[in-house]
Amino acid sequence: MQLRLRPYRNLRPAFFLSLAALLTLASVRCARGTDPWTPSQVIEPAALAKQLAGGSKPMILQVGFLILYKQSHIPGAEYCGPARSAEGIAKLRQCVEKVPRSREIVIYCGCCPWEECPNVRPAFAELKRLGFKNLRVLDIPQNFGEDWVKKGYPVAQGN
């Protein structure tokens, strides 16, 4: 018995395109798996806003760009970035040098979509390397304006 594959010859390009799409999705998922935090170390904006309103105030570090911090930031947040550069990492170390390693710390940037952020991963990895045990990262999928400000969570401006 011989298989006749001719009717399926036109499906080859579609198959290879589908395979390429699946491989691309798999690589994106693998890249996401390289985050230095675990899912339990991610805090949603609504949960952080509720925590702040309830009086439980973690140390909040903005590890992005100064201009964004000056435009608006989470009240009480300290500017400690941008962590994408050696100078930013040095500033981050300076921000936390006297902080107990058990202190709850939430970091965020908010400059761009989280998947592309050049600051939040290096900052988290450095704080982890420095021995901080109670670290969390604020989930900002788009940017600080969309995911915090426009949702009506509290903001401060200036220094």
Residue pairs with C-beta under 8 A, 6 or more apart in sequence:
32 115
35 121
35 124
36 121
36 124
36 125
36 128
37 124
37 135
37 136
37 137
41 135
41 136
41 137
42 136
42 137
42 138
42 139
43 51
43 106
43 136
43 137
43 138
43 139
44 139
45 138
45 139
45 140
45 147
45 148
45 151
45 153
46 151
46 153
48 74
48 106
48 138
48 153
49 153
49 154
51 57
51 58
52 74
52 75
52 76
52 154
57 76
58 103
58 104
58 105
58 106
58 134
58 136
59 78
59 96
59 99
59 103
59 104
59 105
59 106
60 74
60 76
60 77
60 78
60 105
60 106
60 107
60 108
61 77
61 78
61 80
61 81
61 92
61 95
61 96
61 105
61 106
61 107
61 108
61 123
62 68
62 69
62 73
62 74
62 77
62 78
62 79
62 80
62 81
62 107
62 108
62 109
62 110
63 80
63 81
63 82
63 83
63 88
63 92
63 107
63 108
63 109
63 119
63 120
63 123
64 81
64 82
64 108
64 109
64 110
64 111
64 117
64 119
64 120
64 144
65 81
65 82
65 109
65 111
65 119
66 79
66 81
66 82
68 110
68 111
68 144
69 77
69 79
69 81
70 157
70 158
70 159
71 157
72 144
72 145
72 149
72 155
72 156
72 157
73 79
73 144
73 155
73 156
73 157
74 108
74 148
74 153
74 154
74 155
74 156
75 154
75 155
75 156
76 156
77 108
77 156
78 95
79 159
80 91
80 92
80 94
80 95
80 96
80 123
81 88
81 91
81 92
81 109
81 119
81 123
82 88
82 109
82 111
82 118
82 119
83 89
83 92
83 109
83 119
83 120
83 122
83 123
83 126
84 118
84 119
84 122
88 119
88 122
88 123
89 122
89 123
89 126
92 123
92 126
92 127
93 126
93 130
96 105
96 127
96 130
96 132
99 105
99 132
101 130
101 131
101 132
101 133
102 133
102 134
103 132
103 134
104 134
104 136
105 127
105 132
105 134
105 135
105 136
106 136
106 137
106 138
107 120
107 123
107 124
107 127
107 135
107 136
107 137
107 138
108 120
108 137
108 138
108 140
108 144
109 117
109 119
109 120
109 123
109 140
109 144
110 138
110 140
110 143
110 144
110 145
110 147
110 148
111 117
111 118
111 119
111 143
111 144
112 143
113 141
113 142
113 143
114 120
114 139
114 140
114 141
114 142
117 140
120 137
124 135
124 137
127 135
128 135
139 147
140 147
140 148
141 147
148 155
149 155
